Amino acid sequence: MKTRLTNKDGEVRGLTGQDVKQMRPMSEALPSNLQRTIGQRGKQPATKKVKVGSDALIKP
């Protein structure tokens, strides 16, 4: 018998070792079109580089 991950109030309980053992790979559990949707990452924002040096210090 499977134990529910949520209680009557919808609160999620922590995963146990047994829960992890029962997990299946995404390739076995989901159809391929859904796997592609979940597996795709959007465009990542470019990082902003800021130079910091002694000339950037403000002297009183």
Helices and strands as residue ranges (DSSP letters): H 17-22, H 26-29, H 32-39, G 54-56
